[in-house]
Amino acid sequence: MAGTPLVMAPWGLNPFGPVKLFVLCLSAALVAVGVALDRRALARVAAAFNRPAGLALLTIAGLFVLSTGLAADPRAALLGTYPGYESGLLALACMVVAGFVGVTSYDDSGPLIARSVSIALIVVGVYALAQRVGLAGSGAGDALQLDRAQSTLGNASNLGLWCAVALPWAVYGVRDAERRPWRVMSGIAVAAGLTGLVASGSRGAVVAVVVGLVGWLFISATPARIRDRRVWLGVGVGVLLAAVVVVAVTLPSVSRIQQGGVDTVEGRLDVWKVSARLIAQRPFLGFGLGGFGSAFATTGSLPLEDAAGRDRPLEDPHNLLLSTGISAGPVAMVALLVLIAMTGREVWRLRTRSRVVLAGAAALTGCVGLQFHFVTLDVGPLLLASVAMVVCEAQVSAGESESVHGAQRAVPELPTNAWGLPVAWLLVGVFVCGAVGALGLMGADAAMGAGFSSAQTDWPRARASFESAHERAPWDPAPLWAFGRAAREAAPGPGAQGAVESGATALRDAARMSPGNHRVLRDLGDLYATRVLTSSGDGRALSDALAAYDGALELAPTDSLTWLGRGGVLLATGNLVEARKSLERSVELSPRLAVAWANLAQVRRALGDMAGANQAQQHADALELEQRSD
C-alpha cells in the first residue's frame, strides 16, 4: 500500500499504471491471504460490512460492478486503459482490499501504517526536492510540469495529494510511536511530506491540508486539551507551517491560474457543469468505469489547450463525487456521501483517541483533495486504509472486537462454510491473476516504447512491436493509437507507403474503439498531412486529411491543434484563403501557439497582407523566444 508511491517505471516508459498496478495487486493479494488465514480478521471484515459505512461501501461496489457489465466495453471498464489503469474495476477492488490492512491485525496496524508511510514520505519528499533543484529528472517527460516536481508519483498533483493524505499518519508516528528512533523518523517524514507538497505546486492538495488541519484542531478541542499548553504550541506550529505551505505553493501557481485551459478555476467549473449534464443523461448506472473520456468528448466545445496551445487529454472530471456519478450513477453518489458522513460520525464519537482523530484527518484530507483530483493507485489505498482504521476503532468501542489495551472480548467467529472465507480466497486468485495481467501491460508498455524508438530506422520492426503491444492489451486503443502516431514519424523514411497505410488503419481502429475521441482523428489527419507534404499532387491523401480534421472538429470545434493541422495542409496545397481562416481560428483559440502564428504570417504574406504578416511573425518570434527562455 505504501510501496506504490515508490514505484516508477524506467524513464521513457509509462510511470503511472502497469508497474504500480502490479505492486498493488500483490499487496491486495497478501492482505486477502492474511484475512483468509486469520479468523478474527475475517470476522472483523464481516462485522465492518454490517455497519452503515460498510453497507454504503458494499452498495457502491455493487453499482460499480453493474455499471462495468453494462459499459460500452466491459474489458476496458474492468481492466482500465492507458496510461493510468486506475479507472478499472480491478484497480478499485485492489484499493479496497489493500485498505483492509487497517483491520487485519488491529493492534499492530496503526504503527505499521505509520512507519511504512513515513518511510515512503521520506523517499518521495527527498526525490521531489532533488527534482525541484534540478538534481533529478521527472521520468515522465512532461514539459507541462517542468516547474513542478513529480517525484515517483508520475504527476505533480498526484504527488501533492498523496503527501497531503500521508502527512497525518506521519504525525501519528511522531505522537504515538513507542521508540524514539521511530518518532525521529516520523518527524523527518513530516518535513519531507511538506517538501513534496510545496514542490508539487498542487492547489487542491494545499486546500486539503488546510481543511484537514482545521478539522483535526476542531475535533481535538476537548476541554482538557484546550487547557494543555502543548496543544496550543502544536496549533501555533501547525498554523505557521500551513501559512508557509500556502505561500510557497501559491506563488508558483499564480501563472497557472492565469493560463487558459481546464486547470483554471473557470475551466474546472466548466468541466463540472458538463459532468452534471452527463450524469443527468444516465441517471441509473452511468457510463461505466473509464467512460467519462468518451462521453465528455462527444459533448463538446470546451477548450482543453494549455498556455502553449497543446491539447490536453481529459479522462476524469477531477471530482470524486462527479466521477462516481458518471461511472455508476447518482445512487452511488448518495452512497458515497453516506460513507463519508458515517466515517465522520465515528471520528466525532471517538475523538478522544488520537489514532482515530489522525486517521480521520487523513480521510478528511483525501476526501477534500479528491474534489479537485482523481483517485489514483497511490492515494486510493491509503485513503481507504484510513477509513478502515476508523471503522475498526468503532467496532472496538462497541465491543465487537478486541480491546485497544489487549483485554480479550467476545469476537464473532464465522462458521466454516461462511461466505467470507471463500470470497477471501477468490480475491486472492483474482489479484494474483491481476498481477499477471499487469505484467502483460508492462510488456505492452515496453513494446510501444520499442516501436517508437525504431520507427524512423526500421519500420517493419516497429510495426511488429506495436502489433505485439496490441495483442497484450487488445481492449485498449492506446497501442493502436501509438502505432498510428509512430507511422507519421516513419513516413518520410524507408517504407513510407506501407507506414502511412498501416498507421491509418490502426488509427481508424483506435477511433472505433474510442468513439468521441477527437485526438485520434486529429492524428489521422496529421498522418495524411505528412503524405501531402512529402508527395505533391496526392489528391486522395489531401481529401483523407481534410476529412479526418473535419471529423475531429465535429467532436471538438475548439481544438486549436486540429485547426492548425487543417490550415497547414491547405497552405501546402495552395488554398490560401481557407488556410488563413483555419489558422486565424487556431490562434484565436490558442493565442500562445507559436507555430500557428508563423504559418499565419506565411499565408498573409502570400496573400499580399504584409502588415498582417509582420504582426503575426512578431507574435511567433516573441513566443518562441519566451518558450526557449523557459
PAMI-990461 format. One record per residue (C-alpha): chain; residue in one letter; x, y, z; residue number from 0. Coordinates in pm, whole numbers, plus 50000, padded with zeros to 5 digits. Example, Ala and Ser with C-alpha at 12.3 -4.5 7.8 and 13.67 -1.06 7.14 Angstrom:
2
   chain   resn       u       v       w   resi
       A      A   51230   49550   50780      0
       A      S   51367   49894   50714      1
***
This chain:
630
   chain   resn       u       v       w   resi
       A      M   50000   50000   50000      0
       A      A   50275   50245   50094      1
       A      G   50502   50088   49833      2
       A      T   50305   50202   49529      3
       A      P   50422   50567   49553      4
       A      L   50782   50442   49538      5
       A      V   50738   50258   49210      6
       A      M   50834   50444   48895      7
       A      A   50898   50274   48563      8
       A      P   51228   50347   48388      9
       A      W   51242   50678   48209     10
       A      G   51076   50672   47871     11
       A      L   50813   50423   47984     12
       A      N   50476   50486   48145     13
       A      P   50533   50598   48507     14
       A      F   50167   50576   48605     15
       A      G   49996   50243   48579     16
       A      P   50130   49898   48495     17
       A      V   50416   49868   48744     18
       A      K   50213   50028   49023     19
       A      L   49914   49810   48939     20
       A      F   50139   49504   48966     21
       A      V   50263   49610   49312     22
       A      L   49913   49696   49430     23
       A      C   49771   49363   49305     24
       A      L   50035   49176   49501     25
       A      S   49968   49389   49810     26
       A      A   49594   49325   49787     27
       A      A   49656   48951   49741     28
       A      L   49873   48941   50054     29
       A      V   49611   49129   50257     30
       A      A   49343   48890   50132     31
       A      V   49562   48593   50235     32
       A      G   49602   48749   50579     33
       A      V   49226   48786   50613     34
       A      A   49162   48431   50495     35
       A      L   49411   48281   50743     36
       A      D   49303   48487   51045     37
       A      R   48954   48405   51170     38
       A      R   48934   48715   51384     39
       A      A   49038   48937   51095     40
       A      L   48774   48771   50879     41
       A      A   48518   48834   51150     42
       A      R   48623   49200   51173     43
       A      V   48579   49249   50799     44
       A      A   48237   49082   50810     45
       A      A   48135   49296   51108     46
       A      A   48260   49609   50930     47
       A      F   48025   49540   50641     48
       A      N   47735   49522   50884     49
       A      R   47793   49880   50993     50
       A      P   47642   50174   50796     51
       A      A   47977   50272   50647     52
       A      G   48041   49915   50532     53
       A      L   47693   49883   50384     54
       A      A   47745   50207   50193     55
       A      L   48073   50072   50057     56
       A      L   47904   49747   49952     57
       A      T   47633   49948   49775     58
       A      I   47893   50148   49585     59
       A      A   48082   49831   49492     60
       A      G   47765   49661   49365     61
       A      L   47675   49960   49148     62
       A      F   48025   49972   49005     63
       A      V   48004   49601   48919     64
       A      L   47670   49653   48742     65
       A      S   47796   49958   48555     66
       A      T   48104   49762   48444     67
       A      G   47888   49490   48292     68
       A      L   47679   49747   48105     69
       A      A   47969   49966   47989     70
       A      A   48040   50021   47620     71
       A      D   48348   49798   47653     72
       A      P   48338   49585   47971     73
       A      R   48702   49484   47924     74
       A      A   48819   49843   47944     75
       A      A   48590   49908   48242     76
       A      L   48729   49601   48419     77
       A      L   49099   49638   48342     78
       A      G   49139   50011   48274     79
       A      T   49319   50176   47984     80
       A      Y   49646   50352   47916     81
       A      P   49819   50536   48077     82
       A      G   49697   50513   48436     83
       A      Y   49487   50195   48452     84
       A      E   49332   50342   48771     85
       A      S   48986   50359   48617     86
       A      G   48930   49984   48603     87
       A      L   48722   49778   48843     88
       A      L   49024   49560   48919     89
       A      A   49223   49862   49039     90
       A      L   48938   49982   49260     91
       A      A   48899   49634   49410     92
       A      C   49272   49629   49485     93
       A      M   49246   49965   49660     94
       A      V   48956   49847   49877     95
       A      V   49118   49520   49981     96
       A      A   49456   49685   50040     97
       A      G   49270   49923   50270     98
       A      F   49167   49623   50484     99
       A      V   49519   49629   50628    100
       A      G   49365   49856   50891    101
       A      V   49156   49568   51029    102
       A      T   49361   49257   50958    103
       A      S   49596   49294   51255    104
       A      Y   49433   49560   51462    105
       A      D   49682   49614   51745    106
       A      D   49977   49645   51507    107
       A      S   49813   49802   51203    108
       A      G   49829   50164   51319    109
       A      P   50203   50169   51392    110
       A      L   50268   49957   51083    111
       A      I   50088   50201   50853    112
       A      A   50258   50498   51021    113
       A      R   50606   50350   50981    114
       A      S   50565   50237   50621    115
       A      V   50403   50563   50514    116
       A      S   50676   50763   50690    117
       A      I   50948   50573   50505    118
       A      A   50768   50631   50176    119
       A      L   50722   51001   50257    120
       A      I   51094   51046   50317    121
       A      V   51186   50884   49985    122
       A      V   50919   51071   49789    123
       A      G   50994   51407   49954    124
       A      V   51370   51383   49906    125
       A      Y   51329   51285   49543    126
       A      A   51082   51571   49489    127
       A      L   51333   51817   49635    128
       A      A   51604   51676   49409    129
       A      Q   51379   51732   49109    130
       A      R   51290   52084   49219    131
       A      V   51656   52191   49242    132
       A      G   51746   52016   48917    133
       A      L   51941   51718   49054    134
       A      A   51699   51453   48919    135
       A      G   51472   51414   48620    136
       A      S   51098   51367   48635    137
       A      G   51092   51041   48443    138
       A      A   50761   51135   48282    139
       A      G   50891   51367   48011    140
       A      D   50604   51606   48074    141
       A      A   50703   51953   47955    142
       A      L   50388   52096   48108    143
       A      Q   50523   52039   48459    144
       A      L   50889   52137   48436    145
       A      D   50839   52388   48719    146
       A      R   50662   52133   48942    147
       A      A   50814   51823   49097    148
       A      Q   50651   51488   49026    149
       A      S   50878   51262   49232    150
       A      T   50794   50894   49181    151
       A      L   50419   50960   49154    152
       A      G   50430   51045   48780    153
       A      N   50215   51357   48819    154
       A      A   50267   51673   49024    155
       A      S   49909   51695   49151    156
       A      N   49916   51327   49245    157
       A      L   50236   51390   49441    158
       A      G   50077   51677   49633    159
       A      L   49760   51485   49718    160
       A      W   49943   51172   49831    161
       A      C   50169   51377   50057    162
       A      A   49861   51552   50197    163
       A      V   49690   51222   50286    164
       A      A   50012   51068   50421    165
       A      L   50105   51359   50650    166
       A      P   49854   51274   50929    167
       A      W   50000   50923   50951    168
       A      A   50349   51069   50989    169
       A      V   50214   51294   51264    170
       A      Y   50065   50986   51429    171
       A      G   50415   50833   51432    172
       A      V   50557   51146   51595    173
       A      R   50290   51144   51867    174
       A      D   50239   50776   51942    175
       A      A   50548   50578   51835    176
       A      E   50686   50392   52137    177
       A      R   51052   50414   52035    178
       A      R   51240   50737   51987    179
       A      P   51404   50637   51652    180
       A      W   51060   50586   51501    181
       A      R   50945   50923   51635    182
       A      V   51252   51093   51485    183
       A      M   51195   50920   51154    184
       A      S   50831   51027   51156    185
       A      G   50937   51387   51222    186
       A      I   51169   51372   50922    187
       A      A   50879   51228   50724    188
       A      V   50660   51525   50817    189
       A      A   50926   51764   50685    190
       A      A   50968   51553   50369    191
       A      G   50592   51542   50316    192
       A      L   50565   51920   50341    193
       A      T   50856   51948   50097    194
       A      G   50681   51722   49849    195
       A      L   50359   51920   49892    196
       A      V   50531   52253   49826    197
       A      A   50737   52117   49534    198
       A      S   50425   51977   49368    199
       A      G   50255   52318   49341    200
       A      S   49917   52144   49383    201
       A      R   49649   52394   49480    202
       A      G   49392   52125   49561    203
       A      A   49636   51945   49792    204
       A      V   49704   52268   49982    205
       A      V   49332   52325   50032    206
       A      A   49301   51964   50152    207
       A      V   49584   52003   50405    208
       A      V   49442   52326   50544    209
       A      V   49095   52171   50580    210
       A      G   49243   51858   50738    211
       A      L   49443   52067   50986    212
       A      V   49140   52274   51081    213
       A      G   48931   51958   51116    214
       A      W   49195   51795   51336    215
       A      L   49212   52100   51562    216
       A      F   48834   52122   51584    217
       A      I   48781   51754   51663    218
       A      S   49063   51753   51916    219
       A      A   48935   52060   52103    220
       A      T   48818   51884   52421    221
       A      P   48822   52088   52746    222
       A      A   49127   51902   52875    223
       A      R   49321   51965   52558    224
       A      I   49221   52329   52544    225
       A      R   49398   52377   52879    226
       A      D   49706   52189   52758    227
       A      R   49987   52424   52656    228
       A      R   50132   52160   52427    229
       A      V   49813   52169   52223    230
       A      W   49844   52544   52177    231
       A      L   50208   52503   52084    232
       A      G   50106   52246   51826    233
       A      V   49836   52480   51697    234
       A      G   50087   52760   51658    235
       A      V   50337   52542   51475    236
       A      G   50061   52397   51257    237
       A      V   49928   52739   51161    238
       A      L   50281   52858   51082    239
       A      L   50354   52555   50868    240
       A      A   50019   52591   50690    241
       A      A   50094   52958   50616    242
       A      V   50439   52871   50480    243
       A      V   50296   52595   50260    244
       A      V   50014   52815   50129    245
       A      V   50253   53097   50038    246
       A      A   50512   52866   49887    247
       A      V   50260   52685   49671    248
       A      T   50053   52991   49580    249
       A      L   50342   53189   49434    250
       A      P   50433   52940   49156    251
       A      S   50062   52874   49099    252
       A      V   49975   53233   49001    253
       A      S   50081   53176   48641    254
       A      R   49883   52851   48629    255
       A      I   49570   53032   48747    256
       A      Q   49614   53294   48478    257
       A      Q   49666   53043   48197    258
       A      G   49388   52904   47980    259
       A      G   49255   52552   47971    260
       A      V   49095   52324   48228    261
       A      D   49350   52395   48503    262
       A      T   49198   52733   48585    263
       A      V   48911   52770   48829    264
       A      E   48685   52880   48546    265
       A      G   48792   52588   48329    266
       A      R   48733   52335   48606    267
       A      L   48387   52478   48677    268
       A      D   48301   52445   48307    269
       A      V   48407   52080   48315    270
       A      W   48194   52018   48624    271
       A      K   47891   52175   48455    272
       A      V   47929   51939   48160    273
       A      S   47979   51650   48404    274
       A      A   47649   51730   48576    275
       A      R   47473   51716   48238    276
       A      L   47635   51379   48168    277
       A      I   47504   51240   48498    278
       A      A   47155   51357   48402    279
       A      Q   47187   51165   48073    280
       A      R   47249   50836   48258    281
       A      P   47054   50864   48587    282
       A      F   47072   50495   48678    283
       A      L   47409   50325   48627    284
       A      G   47615   50589   48448    285
       A      F   47866   50532   48169    286
       A      G   48077   50270   48345    287
       A      L   48430   50299   48474    288
       A      G   48650   50494   48236    289
       A      G   48352   50615   48036    290
       A      F   48395   50982   48114    291
       A      G   48652   51049   47841    292
       A      S   48435   50929   47554    293
       A      A   48118   51081   47699    294
       A      F   48287   51415   47758    295
       A      A   48444   51425   47412    296
       A      T   48105   51388   47246    297
       A      T   47957   51686   47434    298
       A      G   48177   51932   47306    299
       A      S   48324   52266   47276    300
       A      L   48527   52333   47590    301
       A      P   48885   52447   47517    302
       A      L   49128   52191   47656    303
       A      E   49456   52350   47547    304
       A      D   49730   52467   47778    305
       A      A   49903   52804   47752    306
       A      A   50122   52684   47463    307
       A      G   49825   52553   47268    308
       A      R   49887   52184   47326    309
       A      D   49585   51962   47356    310
       A      R   49522   51808   47698    311
       A      P   49357   51467   47742    312
       A      L   49069   51477   47989    313
       A      E   48966   51136   48117    314
       A      D   48813   51232   48452    315
       A      P   48618   51531   48587    316
       A      H   48870   51565   48871    317
       A      N   48596   51546   49129    318
       A      L   48527   51232   49332    319
       A      L   48151   51277   49358    320
       A      L   48103   51366   48991    321
       A      S   48332   51085   48880    322
       A      T   48132   50836   49087    323
       A      G   47804   50968   48946    324
       A      I   47926   50945   48587    325
       A      S   48070   50596   48637    326
       A      A   47795   50432   48847    327
       A      G   47505   50676   48867    328
       A      P   47352   50916   49123    329
       A      V   47266   50639   49370    330
       A      A   47636   50563   49402    331
       A      M   47696   50932   49469    332
       A      V   47446   50922   49755    333
       A      A   47606   50605   49895    334
       A      L   47946   50774   49882    335
       A      L   47812   51072   50076    336
       A      V   47667   50830   50334    337
       A      L   48006   50658   50364    338
       A      I   48177   50993   50422    339
       A      A   47912   51104   50673    340
       A      M   47925   50777   50868    341
       A      T   48303   50787   50885    342
       A      G   48288   51146   51010    343
       A      R   48031   51046   51270    344
       A      E   48257   50770   51404    345
       A      V   48553   51008   51418    346
       A      W   48350   51259   51620    347
       A      R   48221   50989   51855    348
       A      L   48575   50859   51920    349
       A      R   48755   51192   51916    350
       A      T   48938   51119   52242    351
       A      R   49152   50858   52066    352
       A      S   49447   51008   51880    353
       A      R   49462   50723   51630    354
       A      V   49101   50782   51528    355
       A      V   49146   51158   51503    356
       A      L   49457   51134   51287    357
       A      A   49313   50858   51067    358
       A      G   49002   51076   51035    359
       A      A   49222   51374   50943    360
       A      A   49383   51164   50668    361
       A      A   49040   51057   50541    362
       A      L   48911   51416   50552    363
       A      T   49220   51542   50370    364
       A      G   49179   51278   50100    365
       A      C   48807   51345   50052    366
       A      V   48864   51719   50017    367
       A      G   49162   51675   49784    368
       A      L   48968   51435   49565    369
       A      Q   48716   51708   49490    370
       A      F   48993   51852   49270    371
       A      H   49170   51535   49162    372
       A      F   49103   51177   49058    373
       A      V   49156   50857   49258    374
       A      T   49492   50701   49180    375
       A      L   49670   50378   49261    376
       A      D   49876   50569   49519    377
       A      V   49612   50775   49700    378
       A      G   49320   50528   49693    379
       A      P   49461   50251   49917    380
       A      L   49594   50496   50177    381
       A      L   49261   50677   50195    382
       A      L   49068   50352   50235    383
       A      A   49311   50228   50500    384
       A      S   49239   50545   50697    385
       A      V   48866   50482   50669    386
       A      A   48913   50116   50769    387
       A      M   49106   50222   51079    388
       A      V   48819   50448   51188    389
       A      V   48563   50170   51131    390
       A      C   48777   49919   51322    391
       A      E   48808   50156   51619    392
       A      A   48430   50193   51614    393
       A      Q   48395   49815   51634    394
       A      V   48633   49803   51929    395
       A      S   48440   50071   52114    396
       A      A   48116   49882   52052    397
       A      G   48261   49563   52199    398
       A      E   48270   49386   51861    399
       A      S   48644   49319   51862    400
       A      E   48945   49315   52092    401
       A      S   49009   49594   52334    402
       A      V   49268   49853   52248    403
       A      H   49451   49763   52569    404
       A      G   49471   49396   52488    405
       A      A   49188   49263   52705    406
       A      Q   49012   48997   52506    407
       A      R   48641   49032   52443    408
       A      A   48398   48814   52259    409
       A      V   48495   48807   51895    410
       A      P   48232   48686   51650    411
       A      E   48355   48374   51479    412
       A      L   48237   48271   51136    413
       A      P   48136   47913   51060    414
       A      T   48349   47711   50825    415
       A      N   48104   47742   50537    416
       A      A   48055   48119   50575    417
       A      W   48069   48334   50263    418
       A      G   48367   48535   50391    419
       A      L   48632   48263   50364    420
       A      P   48568   48156   50003    421
       A      V   48534   48520   49899    422
       A      A   48872   48597   50056    423
       A      W   49041   48312   49867    424
       A      L   48859   48411   49549    425
       A      L   49002   48761   49586    426
       A      V   49348   48613   49630    427
       A      G   49312   48434   49297    428
       A      V   49171   48741   49124    429
       A      F   49453   48963   49242    430
       A      V   49721   48712   49151    431
       A      C   49568   48697   48802    432
       A      G   49560   49078   48807    433
       A      A   49931   49085   48887    434
       A      V   49998   48853   48592    435
       A      G   49784   49080   48373    436
       A      A   49978   49382   48494    437
       A      L   50296   49211   48382    438
       A      G   50135   49184   48040    439
       A      L   50056   49556   48046    440
       A      M   50417   49626   48138    441
       A      G   50517   49423   47836    442
       A      A   50278   49622   47617    443
       A      D   50429   49943   47754    444
       A      A   50778   49824   47672    445
       A      A   50670   49713   47325    446
       A      M   50525   50057   47249    447
       A      G   50850   50219   47363    448
       A      A   51049   49985   47138    449
       A      G   50818   50064   46847    450
       A      F   50868   50439   46882    451
       A      S   51247   50402   46914    452
       A      S   51278   50205   46588    453
       A      A   51005   50376   46384    454
       A      Q   51235   50602   46184    455
       A      T   51506   50345   46117    456
       A      D   51336   50005   46098    457
       A      W   50965   50030   46029    458
       A      P   50896   49651   45997    459
       A      R   51048   49601   46341    460
       A      A   50848   49892   46484    461
       A      R   50530   49756   46333    462
       A      A   50592   49415   46492    463
       A      S   50644   49586   46831    464
       A      F   50314   49773   46811    465
       A      E   50129   49459   46699    466
       A      S   50276   49276   46999    467
       A      A   50157   49557   47229    468
       A      H   49806   49532   47083    469
       A      E   49799   49156   47136    470
       A      R   49888   49205   47504    471
       A      A   49610   49461   47561    472
       A      P   49352   49409   47283    473
       A      W   49079   49605   47470    474
       A      D   49292   49919   47487    475
       A      P   49305   50163   47192    476
       A      A   49639   50303   47312    477
       A      P   49868   50056   47124    478
       A      L   49679   50118   46800    479
       A      W   49689   50491   46860    480
       A      A   50064   50473   46928    481
       A      F   50106   50268   46611    482
       A      G   49945   50544   46406    483
       A      R   50147   50821   46570    484
       A      A   50471   50635   46507    485
       A      A   50374   50586   46143    486
       A      R   50388   50963   46099    487
       A      E   50750   50964   46216    488
       A      A   50833   50677   45981    489
       A      A   50655   50825   45677    490
       A      P   50947   51032   45540    491
       A      G   51186   50736   45570    492
       A      P   51210   50390   45416    493
       A      G   50883   50209   45374    494
       A      A   50679   50529   45378    495
       A      Q   50394   50390   45172    496
       A      G   50333   50094   45397    497
       A      A   50377   50306   45711    498
       A      V   50104   50552   45618    499
       A      E   49857   50285   45513    500
       A      S   49911   50059   45815    501
       A      G   49920   50357   46051    502
       A      A   49596   50494   45908    503
       A      T   49429   50155   45954    504
       A      A   49545   50143   46316    505
       A      L   49415   50494   46385    506
       A      R   49077   50418   46229    507
       A      D   49051   50108   46452    508
       A      A   49150   50316   46755    509
       A      A   48884   50573   46666    510
       A      R   48619   50300   46655    511
       A      M   48732   50171   46994    512
       A      S   48720   50519   47149    513
       A      P   48427   50697   46987    514
       A      G   48420   51067   47056    515
       A      N   48798   51097   47095    516
       A      H   48885   51380   46858    517
       A      R   49259   51341   46923    518
       A      V   49272   51011   46734    519
       A      L   49105   51168   46430    520
       A      R   49337   51468   46452    521
       A      D   49638   51235   46449    522
       A      L   49487   51057   46149    523
       A      G   49468   51393   45975    524
       A      D   49829   51468   46070    525
       A      L   49937   51131   45928    526
       A      Y   49773   51202   45594    527
       A      A   49911   51555   45606    528
       A      T   50260   51408   45619    529
       A      R   50184   51227   45293    530
       A      V   50055   51552   45141    531
       A      L   50376   51735   45236    532
       A      T   50605   51459   45107    533
       A      S   50409   51356   44794    534
       A      S   50299   51651   44586    535
       A      G   49981   51601   44392    536
       A      D   49844   51325   44616    537
       A      G   49479   51430   44599    538
       A      R   49349   51129   44789    539
       A      A   49577   51198   45085    540
       A      L   49459   51560   45085    541
       A      S   49092   51463   45091    542
       A      D   49155   51200   45362    543
       A      A   49342   51454   45574    544
       A      L   49067   51714   45545    545
       A      A   48800   51452   45619    546
       A      A   48986   51343   45934    547
       A      Y   49033   51702   46050    548
       A      D   48669   51785   45985    549
       A      G   48563   51477   46181    550
       A      A   48780   51587   46474    551
       A      L   48632   51938   46461    552
       A      E   48280   51798   46474    553
       A      L   48371   51643   46810    554
       A      A   48586   51930   46940    555
       A      P   48533   52252   46744    556
       A      T   48764   52447   46978    557
       A      D   49069   52225   46934    558
       A      S   49332   52470   46811    559
       A      L   49572   52194   46705    560
       A      T   49318   52050   46463    561
       A      W   49265   52395   46311    562
       A      L   49644   52427   46289    563
       A      G   49682   52097   46106    564
       A      R   49397   52178   45870    565
       A      G   49545   52518   45794    566
       A      G   49888   52369   45730    567
       A      V   49752   52118   45477    568
       A      L   49558   52389   45294    569
       A      L   49866   52613   45295    570
       A      A   50081   52338   45146    571
       A      T   49829   52277   44867    572
       A      G   49789   52646   44780    573
       A      N   49437   52700   44916    574
       A      L   49546   53020   45087    575
       A      V   49207   53174   45167    576
       A      E   49080   52866   45351    577
       A      A   49422   52818   45512    578
       A      R   49408   53170   45654    579
       A      K   49061   53105   45802    580
       A      S   49178   52787   45973    581
       A      L   49498   52940   46106    582
       A      E   49324   53253   46232    583
       A      R   49081   53030   46418    584
       A      S   49375   52839   46566    585
       A      V   49547   53149   46707    586
       A      E   49213   53282   46827    587
       A      L   49165   52968   47037    588
       A      S   49531   52945   47149    589
       A      P   49700   53287   47126    590
       A      R   50028   53142   47254    591
       A      L   50066   52878   46980    592
       A      A   50384   52998   46808    593
       A      V   50377   52765   46507    594
       A      A   50024   52876   46420    595
       A      W   50133   53241   46419    596
       A      A   50432   53153   46196    597
       A      N   50211   52971   45945    598
       A      L   49959   53254   45953    599
       A      A   50240   53501   45873    600
       A      Q   50334   53290   45573    601
       A      V   49974   53278   45447    602
       A      R   49919   53652   45489    603
       A      R   50246   53726   45311    604
       A      A   50144   53505   45019    605
       A      L   49809   53688   45002    606
       A      G   49982   54029   44997    607
       A      D   49887   54132   45352    608
       A      M   50233   54246   45458    609
       A      A   50120   54435   45769    610
       A      G   49926   54137   45895    611
       A      A   50216   53906   45808    612
       A      N   50463   54119   46003    613
       A      Q   50231   54130   46303    614
       A      A   50186   53751   46301    615
       A      Q   50561   53695   46263    616
       A      Q   50632   53922   46559    617
       A      H   50392   53718   46770    618
       A      A   50562   53395   46660    619
       A      D   50915   53526   46730    620
       A      A   50819   53660   47074    621
       A      L   50653   53332   47177    622
       A      E   50944   53119   47054    623
       A      L   51190   53338   47245    624
       A      E   50978   53315   47559    625
       A      Q   50944   52940   47536    626
       A      R   51318   52896   47480    627
       A      S   51391   53107   47787    628
       A      D   51152   52894   47995    629
***
